Amino acid sequence: MGSTQAPVMPTVGEIAHRLGVAVHQVSYVIDSRRIQPVGWAGNCKVFSEADVQHIASELARIERDRQRGTP
């Protein structure tokens, strides 16, 4: 019998770690952009890799706007 790998679905903390930002920044993007988790691992929300990319692009946009002084 071969082993089966479960897909890796990152939590908010893992996303923050991957992107090198604070957890509250990731949480802000998830809440403000209404990004829904694809599931739960115990009490932790888990997200898809597409969600991680969306969160990363939103954080980059927020940073660009901040540097430009855009509200």
CHARMM internal coordinates of N, CA and C (Angstrom, degrees):
IC EDIT
DIST 1 N 1 CA 1.4436
DIST 1 CA 1 C 1.5244
ANGL 1 N 1 CA 1 C 109.20
DIST 1 C 2 N 1.3230
ANGL 1 CA 1 C 2 N 118.24
DIHE 1 N 1 CA 1 C 2 N 131.22
DIST 2 N 2 CA 1.4577
ANGL 1 C 2 N 2 CA 122.27
DIHE 1 CA 1 C 2 N 2 CA 178.33
DIST 2 CA 2 C 1.5090
ANGL 2 N 2 CA 2 C 111.36
DIHE 1 C 2 N 2 CA 2 C -85.40
DIST 2 C 3 N 1.2978
ANGL 2 CA 2 C 3 N 115.50
DIHE 2 N 2 CA 2 C 3 N 157.02
DIST 3 N 3 CA 1.4611
ANGL 2 C 3 N 3 CA 119.06
DIHE 2 CA 2 C 3 N 3 CA 178.28
DIST 3 CA 3 C 1.5205
ANGL 3 N 3 CA 3 C 110.02
DIHE 2 C 3 N 3 CA 3 C -83.17
DIST 3 C 4 N 1.2942
ANGL 3 CA 3 C 4 N 115.80
DIHE 3 N 3 CA 3 C 4 N 146.87
DIST 4 N 4 CA 1.4573
ANGL 3 C 4 N 4 CA 122.18
DIHE 3 CA 3 C 4 N 4 CA 178.79
DIST 4 CA 4 C 1.5228
ANGL 4 N 4 CA 4 C 108.23
DIHE 3 C 4 N 4 CA 4 C -113.21
DIST 4 C 5 N 1.3096
ANGL 4 CA 4 C 5 N 115.62
DIHE 4 N 4 CA 4 C 5 N 127.13
DIST 5 N 5 CA 1.4571
ANGL 4 C 5 N 5 CA 120.77
DIHE 4 CA 4 C 5 N 5 CA 178.66
DIST 5 CA 5 C 1.5248
ANGL 5 N 5 CA 5 C 109.42
DIHE 4 C 5 N 5 CA 5 C -91.04
DIST 5 C 6 N 1.3068
ANGL 5 CA 5 C 6 N 116.03
DIHE 5 N 5 CA 5 C 6 N 132.00
DIST 6 N 6 CA 1.4631
ANGL 5 C 6 N 6 CA 120.76
DIHE 5 CA 5 C 6 N 6 CA 173.87
DIST 6 CA 6 C 1.5243
ANGL 6 N 6 CA 6 C 107.99
DIHE 5 C 6 N 6 CA 6 C -77.95
DIST 6 C 7 N 1.3203
ANGL 6 CA 6 C 7 N 117.59
DIHE 6 N 6 CA 6 C 7 N 144.07
DIST 7 N 7 CA 1.4657
ANGL 6 C 7 N 7 CA 118.82
DIHE 6 CA 6 C 7 N 7 CA 178.58
DIST 7 CA 7 C 1.5241
ANGL 7 N 7 CA 7 C 110.89
DIHE 6 C 7 N 7 CA 7 C -63.56
DIST 7 C 8 N 1.3118
ANGL 7 CA 7 C 8 N 115.59
DIHE 7 N 7 CA 7 C 8 N 143.80
DIST 8 N 8 CA 1.4638
ANGL 7 C 8 N 8 CA 120.75
DIHE 7 CA 7 C 8 N 8 CA 177.76
DIST 8 CA 8 C 1.5182
ANGL 8 N 8 CA 8 C 107.73
DIHE 7 C 8 N 8 CA 8 C -85.34
DIST 8 C 9 N 1.3150
ANGL 8 CA 8 C 9 N 115.59
DIHE 8 N 8 CA 8 C 9 N 121.86
DIST 9 N 9 CA 1.4536
ANGL 8 C 9 N 9 CA 120.97
DIHE 8 CA 8 C 9 N 9 CA 179.14
DIST 9 CA 9 C 1.5125
ANGL 9 N 9 CA 9 C 106.99
DIHE 8 C 9 N 9 CA 9 C -124.77
DIST 9 C 10 N 1.3289
ANGL 9 CA 9 C 10 N 116.58
DIHE 9 N 9 CA 9 C 10 N 112.76
DIST 10 N 10 CA 1.4588
ANGL 9 C 10 N 10 CA 120.12
DIHE 9 CA 9 C 10 N 10 CA -173.36
DIST 10 CA 10 C 1.5245
ANGL 10 N 10 CA 10 C 114.51
DIHE 9 C 10 N 10 CA 10 C -72.57
DIST 10 C 11 N 1.3252
ANGL 10 CA 10 C 11 N 113.85
DIHE 10 N 10 CA 10 C 11 N 147.03
DIST 11 N 11 CA 1.4648
ANGL 10 C 11 N 11 CA 122.36
DIHE 10 CA 10 C 11 N 11 CA 173.40
DIST 11 CA 11 C 1.5251
ANGL 11 N 11 CA 11 C 108.29
DIHE 10 C 11 N 11 CA 11 C -88.40
DIST 11 C 12 N 1.3254
ANGL 11 CA 11 C 12 N 116.40
DIHE 11 N 11 CA 11 C 12 N 175.21
DIST 12 N 12 CA 1.4708
ANGL 11 C 12 N 12 CA 121.21
DIHE 11 CA 11 C 12 N 12 CA 177.63
DIST 12 CA 12 C 1.5309
ANGL 12 N 12 CA 12 C 110.07
DIHE 11 C 12 N 12 CA 12 C -57.56
DIST 12 C 13 N 1.3204
ANGL 12 CA 12 C 13 N 116.83
DIHE 12 N 12 CA 12 C 13 N -43.99
DIST 13 N 13 CA 1.4626
ANGL 12 C 13 N 13 CA 120.53
DIHE 12 CA 12 C 13 N 13 CA 179.90
DIST 13 CA 13 C 1.5147
ANGL 13 N 13 CA 13 C 112.52
DIHE 12 C 13 N 13 CA 13 C -63.14
DIST 13 C 14 N 1.3223
ANGL 13 CA 13 C 14 N 117.13
DIHE 13 N 13 CA 13 C 14 N -41.52
DIST 14 N 14 CA 1.4605
ANGL 13 C 14 N 14 CA 120.97
DIHE 13 CA 13 C 14 N 14 CA 178.51
DIST 14 CA 14 C 1.5214
ANGL 14 N 14 CA 14 C 111.00
DIHE 13 C 14 N 14 CA 14 C -65.87
DIST 14 C 15 N 1.3250
ANGL 14 CA 14 C 15 N 116.87
DIHE 14 N 14 CA 14 C 15 N -40.21
DIST 15 N 15 CA 1.4681
ANGL 14 C 15 N 15 CA 120.57
DIHE 14 CA 14 C 15 N 15 CA 177.72
DIST 15 CA 15 C 1.5243
ANGL 15 N 15 CA 15 C 109.49
DIHE 14 C 15 N 15 CA 15 C -61.57
DIST 15 C 16 N 1.3260
ANGL 15 CA 15 C 16 N 117.18
DIHE 15 N 15 CA 15 C 16 N -46.10
DIST 16 N 16 CA 1.4654
ANGL 15 C 16 N 16 CA 121.37
DIHE 15 CA 15 C 16 N 16 CA 179.16
DIST 16 CA 16 C 1.5251
ANGL 16 N 16 CA 16 C 110.22
DIHE 15 C 16 N 16 CA 16 C -59.54
DIST 16 C 17 N 1.3093
ANGL 16 CA 16 C 17 N 116.93
DIHE 16 N 16 CA 16 C 17 N -43.47
DIST 17 N 17 CA 1.4632
ANGL 16 C 17 N 17 CA 121.37
DIHE 16 CA 16 C 17 N 17 CA 179.38
DIST 17 CA 17 C 1.5300
ANGL 17 N 17 CA 17 C 110.71
DIHE 16 C 17 N 17 CA 17 C -62.44
DIST 17 C 18 N 1.3105
ANGL 17 CA 17 C 18 N 116.88
DIHE 17 N 17 CA 17 C 18 N -47.15
DIST 18 N 18 CA 1.4784
ANGL 17 C 18 N 18 CA 121.17
DIHE 17 CA 17 C 18 N 18 CA 179.63
DIST 18 CA 18 C 1.5180
ANGL 18 N 18 CA 18 C 111.95
DIHE 17 C 18 N 18 CA 18 C -59.84
DIST 18 C 19 N 1.3327
ANGL 18 CA 18 C 19 N 115.91
DIHE 18 N 18 CA 18 C 19 N -40.97
DIST 19 N 19 CA 1.4670
ANGL 18 C 19 N 19 CA 120.16
DIHE 18 CA 18 C 19 N 19 CA -175.20
DIST 19 CA 19 C 1.5249
ANGL 19 N 19 CA 19 C 112.85
DIHE 18 C 19 N 19 CA 19 C -88.23
DIST 19 C 20 N 1.3221
ANGL 19 CA 19 C 20 N 117.14
DIHE 19 N 19 CA 19 C 20 N -7.83
DIST 20 N 20 CA 1.4579
ANGL 19 C 20 N 20 CA 120.85
DIHE 19 CA 19 C 20 N 20 CA 178.72
DIST 20 CA 20 C 1.5200
ANGL 20 N 20 CA 20 C 113.72
DIHE 19 C 20 N 20 CA 20 C 69.57
DIST 20 C 21 N 1.3186
ANGL 20 CA 20 C 21 N 115.91
DIHE 20 N 20 CA 20 C 21 N 35.63
DIST 21 N 21 CA 1.4671
ANGL 20 C 21 N 21 CA 121.29
DIHE 20 CA 20 C 21 N 21 CA 179.34
DIST 21 CA 21 C 1.5273
ANGL 21 N 21 CA 21 C 109.07
DIHE 20 C 21 N 21 CA 21 C -127.76
DIST 21 C 22 N 1.3229
ANGL 21 CA 21 C 22 N 115.76
DIHE 21 N 21 CA 21 C 22 N 170.82
DIST 22 N 22 CA 1.4578
ANGL 21 C 22 N 22 CA 121.35
DIHE 21 CA 21 C 22 N 22 CA 178.90
DIST 22 CA 22 C 1.5350
ANGL 22 N 22 CA 22 C 110.57
DIHE 21 C 22 N 22 CA 22 C -75.10
DIST 22 C 23 N 1.3207
ANGL 22 CA 22 C 23 N 115.35
DIHE 22 N 22 CA 22 C 23 N 150.67
DIST 23 N 23 CA 1.4644
ANGL 22 C 23 N 23 CA 121.56
DIHE 22 CA 22 C 23 N 23 CA 179.31
DIST 23 CA 23 C 1.5247
ANGL 23 N 23 CA 23 C 110.58
DIHE 22 C 23 N 23 CA 23 C -57.56
DIST 23 C 24 N 1.3392
ANGL 23 CA 23 C 24 N 117.87
DIHE 23 N 23 CA 23 C 24 N -39.56
DIST 24 N 24 CA 1.4665
ANGL 23 C 24 N 24 CA 119.10
DIHE 23 CA 23 C 24 N 24 CA -177.41
DIST 24 CA 24 C 1.5284
ANGL 24 N 24 CA 24 C 111.82
DIHE 23 C 24 N 24 CA 24 C -64.79
DIST 24 C 25 N 1.3360
ANGL 24 CA 24 C 25 N 117.88
DIHE 24 N 24 CA 24 C 25 N -28.03
DIST 25 N 25 CA 1.4638
ANGL 24 C 25 N 25 CA 120.28
DIHE 24 CA 24 C 25 N 25 CA 177.43
DIST 25 CA 25 C 1.5297
ANGL 25 N 25 CA 25 C 110.31
DIHE 24 C 25 N 25 CA 25 C -68.76
DIST 25 C 26 N 1.3177
ANGL 25 CA 25 C 26 N 116.61
DIHE 25 N 25 CA 25 C 26 N -43.23
DIST 26 N 26 CA 1.4618
ANGL 25 C 26 N 26 CA 120.88
DIHE 25 CA 25 C 26 N 26 CA 177.77
DIST 26 CA 26 C 1.5248
ANGL 26 N 26 CA 26 C 109.50
DIHE 25 C 26 N 26 CA 26 C -64.59
DIST 26 C 27 N 1.3181
ANGL 26 CA 26 C 27 N 116.89
DIHE 26 N 26 CA 26 C 27 N -44.29
DIST 27 N 27 CA 1.4665
ANGL 26 C 27 N 27 CA 120.79
DIHE 26 CA 26 C 27 N 27 CA 178.93
DIST 27 CA 27 C 1.5220
ANGL 27 N 27 CA 27 C 111.34
DIHE 26 C 27 N 27 CA 27 C -59.90
DIST 27 C 28 N 1.3322
ANGL 27 CA 27 C 28 N 116.67
DIHE 27 N 27 CA 27 C 28 N -40.50
DIST 28 N 28 CA 1.4691
ANGL 27 C 28 N 28 CA 120.74
DIHE 27 CA 27 C 28 N 28 CA 178.57
DIST 28 CA 28 C 1.5270
ANGL 28 N 28 CA 28 C 110.72
DIHE 27 C 28 N 28 CA 28 C -59.64
DIST 28 C 29 N 1.3383
ANGL 28 CA 28 C 29 N 116.95
DIHE 28 N 28 CA 28 C 29 N -47.76
DIST 29 N 29 CA 1.4647
ANGL 28 C 29 N 29 CA 120.27
DIHE 28 CA 28 C 29 N 29 CA -179.27
DIST 29 CA 29 C 1.5298
ANGL 29 N 29 CA 29 C 110.24
DIHE 28 C 29 N 29 CA 29 C -63.65
DIST 29 C 30 N 1.3106
ANGL 29 CA 29 C 30 N 117.24
DIHE 29 N 29 CA 29 C 30 N -44.07
DIST 30 N 30 CA 1.4676
ANGL 29 C 30 N 30 CA 120.61
DIHE 29 CA 29 C 30 N 30 CA 179.80
DIST 30 CA 30 C 1.5254
ANGL 30 N 30 CA 30 C 110.24
DIHE 29 C 30 N 30 CA 30 C -59.50
DIST 30 C 31 N 1.3209
ANGL 30 CA 30 C 31 N 117.21
DIHE 30 N 30 CA 30 C 31 N -45.97
DIST 31 N 31 CA 1.4681
ANGL 30 C 31 N 31 CA 120.83
DIHE 30 CA 30 C 31 N 31 CA -178.64
DIST 31 CA 31 C 1.5224
ANGL 31 N 31 CA 31 C 112.00
DIHE 30 C 31 N 31 CA 31 C -70.41
DIST 31 C 32 N 1.3301
ANGL 31 CA 31 C 32 N 117.30
DIHE 31 N 31 CA 31 C 32 N -47.80
DIST 32 N 32 CA 1.4608
ANGL 31 C 32 N 32 CA 120.16
DIHE 31 CA 31 C 32 N 32 CA -174.21
DIST 32 CA 32 C 1.5251
ANGL 32 N 32 CA 32 C 112.87
DIHE 31 C 32 N 32 CA 32 C -71.94
DIST 32 C 33 N 1.3249
ANGL 32 CA 32 C 33 N 117.24
DIHE 32 N 32 CA 32 C 33 N -27.33
DIST 33 N 33 CA 1.4740
ANGL 32 C 33 N 33 CA 121.19
DIHE 32 CA 32 C 33 N 33 CA 179.09
DIST 33 CA 33 C 1.5283
ANGL 33 N 33 CA 33 C 111.64
DIHE 32 C 33 N 33 CA 33 C -98.43
DIST 33 C 34 N 1.3189
ANGL 33 CA 33 C 34 N 115.12
DIHE 33 N 33 CA 33 C 34 N 2.98
DIST 34 N 34 CA 1.4691
ANGL 33 C 34 N 34 CA 122.12
DIHE 33 CA 33 C 34 N 34 CA 177.95
DIST 34 CA 34 C 1.5253
ANGL 34 N 34 CA 34 C 112.15
DIHE 33 C 34 N 34 CA 34 C 52.99
DIST 34 C 35 N 1.3205
ANGL 34 CA 34 C 35 N 115.60
DIHE 34 N 34 CA 34 C 35 N 46.73
DIST 35 N 35 CA 1.4601
ANGL 34 C 35 N 35 CA 121.66
DIHE 34 CA 34 C 35 N 35 CA 177.39
DIST 35 CA 35 C 1.5263
ANGL 35 N 35 CA 35 C 107.56
DIHE 34 C 35 N 35 CA 35 C -81.49
DIST 35 C 36 N 1.3077
ANGL 35 CA 35 C 36 N 115.97
DIHE 35 N 35 CA 35 C 36 N 122.64
DIST 36 N 36 CA 1.4626
ANGL 35 C 36 N 36 CA 121.64
DIHE 35 CA 35 C 36 N 36 CA -176.68
DIST 36 CA 36 C 1.5312
ANGL 36 N 36 CA 36 C 110.14
DIHE 35 C 36 N 36 CA 36 C -92.15
DIST 36 C 37 N 1.3140
ANGL 36 CA 36 C 37 N 117.74
DIHE 36 N 36 CA 36 C 37 N 137.97
DIST 37 N 37 CA 1.4671
ANGL 36 C 37 N 37 CA 119.80
DIHE 36 CA 36 C 37 N 37 CA 175.82
DIST 37 CA 37 C 1.5293
ANGL 37 N 37 CA 37 C 109.91
DIHE 36 C 37 N 37 CA 37 C -66.49
DIST 37 C 38 N 1.3272
ANGL 37 CA 37 C 38 N 115.12
DIHE 37 N 37 CA 37 C 38 N 153.10
DIST 38 N 38 CA 1.4654
ANGL 37 C 38 N 38 CA 118.96
DIHE 37 CA 37 C 38 N 38 CA 176.26
DIST 38 CA 38 C 1.5189
ANGL 38 N 38 CA 38 C 110.92
DIHE 37 C 38 N 38 CA 38 C -84.69
DIST 38 C 39 N 1.3252
ANGL 38 CA 38 C 39 N 116.53
DIHE 38 N 38 CA 38 C 39 N -10.99
DIST 39 N 39 CA 1.4559
ANGL 38 C 39 N 39 CA 120.21
DIHE 38 CA 38 C 39 N 39 CA 178.92
DIST 39 CA 39 C 1.5136
ANGL 39 N 39 CA 39 C 111.17
DIHE 38 C 39 N 39 CA 39 C 177.86
DIST 39 C 40 N 1.3158
ANGL 39 CA 39 C 40 N 113.88
DIHE 39 N 39 CA 39 C 40 N -169.93
DIST 40 N 40 CA 1.4553
ANGL 39 C 40 N 40 CA 121.52
DIHE 39 CA 39 C 40 N 40 CA -179.00
DIST 40 CA 40 C 1.5221
ANGL 40 N 40 CA 40 C 108.70
DIHE 39 C 40 N 40 CA 40 C -131.28
DIST 40 C 41 N 1.3147
ANGL 40 CA 40 C 41 N 115.98
DIHE 40 N 40 CA 40 C 41 N 142.97
DIST 41 N 41 CA 1.4656
ANGL 40 C 41 N 41 CA 122.89
DIHE 40 CA 40 C 41 N 41 CA 171.34
DIST 41 CA 41 C 1.5235
ANGL 41 N 41 CA 41 C 104.84
DIHE 40 C 41 N 41 CA 41 C -120.36
DIST 41 C 42 N 1.3107
ANGL 41 CA 41 C 42 N 115.91
DIHE 41 N 41 CA 41 C 42 N 94.79
DIST 42 N 42 CA 1.4590
ANGL 41 C 42 N 42 CA 119.69
DIHE 41 CA 41 C 42 N 42 CA -172.40
DIST 42 CA 42 C 1.5121
ANGL 42 N 42 CA 42 C 108.77
DIHE 41 C 42 N 42 CA 42 C 67.47
DIST 42 C 43 N 1.3415
ANGL 42 CA 42 C 43 N 116.95
DIHE 42 N 42 CA 42 C 43 N -121.14
DIST 43 N 43 CA 1.4656
ANGL 42 C 43 N 43 CA 121.44
DIHE 42 CA 42 C 43 N 43 CA 178.92
DIST 43 CA 43 C 1.5157
ANGL 43 N 43 CA 43 C 113.05
DIHE 42 C 43 N 43 CA 43 C -95.45
DIST 43 C 44 N 1.3276
ANGL 43 CA 43 C 44 N 118.07
DIHE 43 N 43 CA 43 C 44 N 3.86
DIST 44 N 44 CA 1.4651
ANGL 43 C 44 N 44 CA 122.05
DIHE 43 CA 43 C 44 N 44 CA -175.49
DIST 44 CA 44 C 1.5224
ANGL 44 N 44 CA 44 C 111.26
DIHE 43 C 44 N 44 CA 44 C -101.22
DIST 44 C 45 N 1.3083
ANGL 44 CA 44 C 45 N 115.43
DIHE 44 N 44 CA 44 C 45 N 133.57
DIST 45 N 45 CA 1.4616
ANGL 44 C 45 N 45 CA 120.64
DIHE 44 CA 44 C 45 N 45 CA 172.50
DIST 45 CA 45 C 1.5246
ANGL 45 N 45 CA 45 C 107.87
DIHE 44 C 45 N 45 CA 45 C -72.65
DIST 45 C 46 N 1.3237
ANGL 45 CA 45 C 46 N 116.81
DIHE 45 N 45 CA 45 C 46 N 142.05
DIST 46 N 46 CA 1.4607
ANGL 45 C 46 N 46 CA 120.85
DIHE 45 CA 45 C 46 N 46 CA 174.76
DIST 46 CA 46 C 1.5213
ANGL 46 N 46 CA 46 C 108.97
DIHE 45 C 46 N 46 CA 46 C -122.86
DIST 46 C 47 N 1.3332
ANGL 46 CA 46 C 47 N 114.44
DIHE 46 N 46 CA 46 C 47 N 149.38
DIST 47 N 47 CA 1.4535
ANGL 46 C 47 N 47 CA 121.63
DIHE 46 CA 46 C 47 N 47 CA -173.18
DIST 47 CA 47 C 1.5208
ANGL 47 N 47 CA 47 C 110.83
DIHE 46 C 47 N 47 CA 47 C -127.16
DIST 47 C 48 N 1.3156
ANGL 47 CA 47 C 48 N 116.13
DIHE 47 N 47 CA 47 C 48 N 160.31
DIST 48 N 48 CA 1.4591
ANGL 47 C 48 N 48 CA 121.55
DIHE 47 CA 47 C 48 N 48 CA 178.64
DIST 48 CA 48 C 1.5319
ANGL 48 N 48 CA 48 C 109.81
DIHE 47 C 48 N 48 CA 48 C -82.94
DIST 48 C 49 N 1.3183
ANGL 48 CA 48 C 49 N 115.68
DIHE 48 N 48 CA 48 C 49 N 167.26
DIST 49 N 49 CA 1.4649
ANGL 48 C 49 N 49 CA 120.36
DIHE 48 CA 48 C 49 N 49 CA 176.09
DIST 49 CA 49 C 1.5298
ANGL 49 N 49 CA 49 C 110.37
DIHE 48 C 49 N 49 CA 49 C -64.85
DIST 49 C 50 N 1.3255
ANGL 49 CA 49 C 50 N 117.26
DIHE 49 N 49 CA 49 C 50 N -32.87
DIST 50 N 50 CA 1.4656
ANGL 49 C 50 N 50 CA 120.59
DIHE 49 CA 49 C 50 N 50 CA 176.12
DIST 50 CA 50 C 1.5289
ANGL 50 N 50 CA 50 C 110.14
DIHE 49 C 50 N 50 CA 50 C -63.74
DIST 50 C 51 N 1.3300
ANGL 50 CA 50 C 51 N 116.77
DIHE 50 N 50 CA 50 C 51 N -38.59
DIST 51 N 51 CA 1.4627
ANGL 50 C 51 N 51 CA 120.72
DIHE 50 CA 50 C 51 N 51 CA 176.81
DIST 51 CA 51 C 1.5282
ANGL 51 N 51 CA 51 C 110.68
DIHE 50 C 51 N 51 CA 51 C -63.70
DIST 51 C 52 N 1.3303
ANGL 51 CA 51 C 52 N 116.33
DIHE 51 N 51 CA 51 C 52 N -40.68
DIST 52 N 52 CA 1.4700
ANGL 51 C 52 N 52 CA 120.23
DIHE 51 CA 51 C 52 N 52 CA 178.82
DIST 52 CA 52 C 1.5216
ANGL 52 N 52 CA 52 C 109.81
DIHE 51 C 52 N 52 CA 52 C -59.59
DIST 52 C 53 N 1.3280
ANGL 52 CA 52 C 53 N 117.03
DIHE 52 N 52 CA 52 C 53 N -44.31
DIST 53 N 53 CA 1.4657
ANGL 52 C 53 N 53 CA 120.72
DIHE 52 CA 52 C 53 N 53 CA 179.27
DIST 53 CA 53 C 1.5314
ANGL 53 N 53 CA 53 C 111.06
DIHE 52 C 53 N 53 CA 53 C -64.96
DIST 53 C 54 N 1.3205
ANGL 53 CA 53 C 54 N 116.99
DIHE 53 N 53 CA 53 C 54 N -39.21
DIST 54 N 54 CA 1.4681
ANGL 53 C 54 N 54 CA 121.35
DIHE 53 CA 53 C 54 N 54 CA 177.64
DIST 54 CA 54 C 1.5295
ANGL 54 N 54 CA 54 C 110.28
DIHE 53 C 54 N 54 CA 54 C -63.06
DIST 54 C 55 N 1.3151
ANGL 54 CA 54 C 55 N 116.61
DIHE 54 N 54 CA 54 C 55 N -45.49
DIST 55 N 55 CA 1.4678
ANGL 54 C 55 N 55 CA 121.66
DIHE 54 CA 54 C 55 N 55 CA 178.77
DIST 55 CA 55 C 1.5233
ANGL 55 N 55 CA 55 C 109.99
DIHE 54 C 55 N 55 CA 55 C -61.53
DIST 55 C 56 N 1.3259
ANGL 55 CA 55 C 56 N 117.31
DIHE 55 N 55 CA 55 C 56 N -44.11
DIST 56 N 56 CA 1.4748
ANGL 55 C 56 N 56 CA 121.39
DIHE 55 CA 55 C 56 N 56 CA 179.48
DIST 56 CA 56 C 1.5256
ANGL 56 N 56 CA 56 C 110.72
DIHE 55 C 56 N 56 CA 56 C -61.13
DIST 56 C 57 N 1.3270
ANGL 56 CA 56 C 57 N 117.19
DIHE 56 N 56 CA 56 C 57 N -42.97
DIST 57 N 57 CA 1.4664
ANGL 56 C 57 N 57 CA 119.41
DIHE 56 CA 56 C 57 N 57 CA -179.14
DIST 57 CA 57 C 1.5256
ANGL 57 N 57 CA 57 C 111.19
DIHE 56 C 57 N 57 CA 57 C -68.39
DIST 57 C 58 N 1.3184
ANGL 57 CA 57 C 58 N 117.63
DIHE 57 N 57 CA 57 C 58 N -36.86
DIST 58 N 58 CA 1.4655
ANGL 57 C 58 N 58 CA 120.58
DIHE 57 CA 57 C 58 N 58 CA 177.45
DIST 58 CA 58 C 1.5287
ANGL 58 N 58 CA 58 C 111.30
DIHE 57 C 58 N 58 CA 58 C -66.91
DIST 58 C 59 N 1.3228
ANGL 58 CA 58 C 59 N 117.01
DIHE 58 N 58 CA 58 C 59 N -41.01
DIST 59 N 59 CA 1.4699
ANGL 58 C 59 N 59 CA 119.91
DIHE 58 CA 58 C 59 N 59 CA 177.04
DIST 59 CA 59 C 1.5286
ANGL 59 N 59 CA 59 C 110.73
DIHE 58 C 59 N 59 CA 59 C -63.02
DIST 59 C 60 N 1.3253
ANGL 59 CA 59 C 60 N 117.06
DIHE 59 N 59 CA 59 C 60 N -39.98
DIST 60 N 60 CA 1.4677
ANGL 59 C 60 N 60 CA 120.80
DIHE 59 CA 59 C 60 N 60 CA 177.98
DIST 60 CA 60 C 1.5316
ANGL 60 N 60 CA 60 C 110.34
DIHE 59 C 60 N 60 CA 60 C -64.58
DIST 60 C 61 N 1.3331
ANGL 60 CA 60 C 61 N 116.95
DIHE 60 N 60 CA 60 C 61 N -41.58
DIST 61 N 61 CA 1.4737
ANGL 60 C 61 N 61 CA 120.66
DIHE 60 CA 60 C 61 N 61 CA 178.60
DIST 61 CA 61 C 1.5220
ANGL 61 N 61 CA 61 C 110.72
DIHE 60 C 61 N 61 CA 61 C -63.54
DIST 61 C 62 N 1.3221
ANGL 61 CA 61 C 62 N 116.90
DIHE 61 N 61 CA 61 C 62 N -42.93
DIST 62 N 62 CA 1.4653
ANGL 61 C 62 N 62 CA 121.08
DIHE 61 CA 61 C 62 N 62 CA 178.80
DIST 62 CA 62 C 1.5254
ANGL 62 N 62 CA 62 C 109.84
DIHE 61 C 62 N 62 CA 62 C -60.97
DIST 62 C 63 N 1.3173
ANGL 62 CA 62 C 63 N 116.75
DIHE 62 N 62 CA 62 C 63 N -42.97
DIST 63 N 63 CA 1.4681
ANGL 62 C 63 N 63 CA 120.72
DIHE 62 CA 62 C 63 N 63 CA 179.57
DIST 63 CA 63 C 1.5224
ANGL 63 N 63 CA 63 C 111.42
DIHE 62 C 63 N 63 CA 63 C -65.38
DIST 63 C 64 N 1.3347
ANGL 63 CA 63 C 64 N 117.35
DIHE 63 N 63 CA 63 C 64 N -41.80
DIST 64 N 64 CA 1.4777
ANGL 63 C 64 N 64 CA 120.13
DIHE 63 CA 63 C 64 N 64 CA 177.32
DIST 64 CA 64 C 1.5250
ANGL 64 N 64 CA 64 C 110.56
DIHE 63 C 64 N 64 CA 64 C -61.03
DIST 64 C 65 N 1.3302
ANGL 64 CA 64 C 65 N 116.51
DIHE 64 N 64 CA 64 C 65 N -45.08
DIST 65 N 65 CA 1.4641
ANGL 64 C 65 N 65 CA 120.84
DIHE 64 CA 64 C 65 N 65 CA -179.85
DIST 65 CA 65 C 1.5348
ANGL 65 N 65 CA 65 C 110.38
DIHE 64 C 65 N 65 CA 65 C -64.00
DIST 65 C 66 N 1.3182
ANGL 65 CA 65 C 66 N 117.09
DIHE 65 N 65 CA 65 C 66 N -39.08
DIST 66 N 66 CA 1.4618
ANGL 65 C 66 N 66 CA 120.99
DIHE 65 CA 65 C 66 N 66 CA 178.94
DIST 66 CA 66 C 1.5166
ANGL 66 N 66 CA 66 C 110.96
DIHE 65 C 66 N 66 CA 66 C -63.03
DIST 66 C 67 N 1.3297
ANGL 66 CA 66 C 67 N 116.92
DIHE 66 N 66 CA 66 C 67 N -42.63
DIST 67 N 67 CA 1.4591
ANGL 66 C 67 N 67 CA 121.00
DIHE 66 CA 66 C 67 N 67 CA -179.92
DIST 67 CA 67 C 1.5257
ANGL 67 N 67 CA 67 C 111.93
DIHE 66 C 67 N 67 CA 67 C -66.96
DIST 67 C 68 N 1.3348
ANGL 67 CA 67 C 68 N 115.94
DIHE 67 N 67 CA 67 C 68 N -32.17
DIST 68 N 68 CA 1.4722
ANGL 67 C 68 N 68 CA 120.23
DIHE 67 CA 67 C 68 N 68 CA 178.18
DIST 68 CA 68 C 1.5199
ANGL 68 N 68 CA 68 C 112.49
DIHE 67 C 68 N 68 CA 68 C -80.60
DIST 68 C 69 N 1.3159
ANGL 68 CA 68 C 69 N 116.41
DIHE 68 N 68 CA 68 C 69 N -12.27
DIST 69 N 69 CA 1.4557
ANGL 68 C 69 N 69 CA 119.95
DIHE 68 CA 68 C 69 N 69 CA -177.43
DIST 69 CA 69 C 1.5054
ANGL 69 N 69 CA 69 C 112.72
DIHE 68 C 69 N 69 CA 69 C 82.04
DIST 69 C 70 N 1.3472
ANGL 69 CA 69 C 70 N 117.15
DIHE 69 N 69 CA 69 C 70 N 17.18
DIST 70 N 70 CA 1.4621
ANGL 69 C 70 N 70 CA 121.48
DIHE 69 CA 69 C 70 N 70 CA 178.66
DIST 70 CA 70 C 1.5158
ANGL 70 N 70 CA 70 C 108.90
DIHE 69 C 70 N 70 CA 70 C -79.49
DIST 70 C 71 N 1.3213
ANGL 70 CA 70 C 71 N 118.09
DIHE 70 N 70 CA 70 C 71 N 130.71
DIST 71 N 71 CA 1.4693
ANGL 70 C 71 N 71 CA 120.17
DIHE 70 CA 70 C 71 N 71 CA -179.95
DIST 71 CA 71 C 1.5067
ANGL 71 N 71 CA 71 C 112.31
DIHE 70 C 71 N 71 CA 71 C -68.67
END
COOR INIT
IC SEED 1 N 1 CA 1 C
IC BUILD
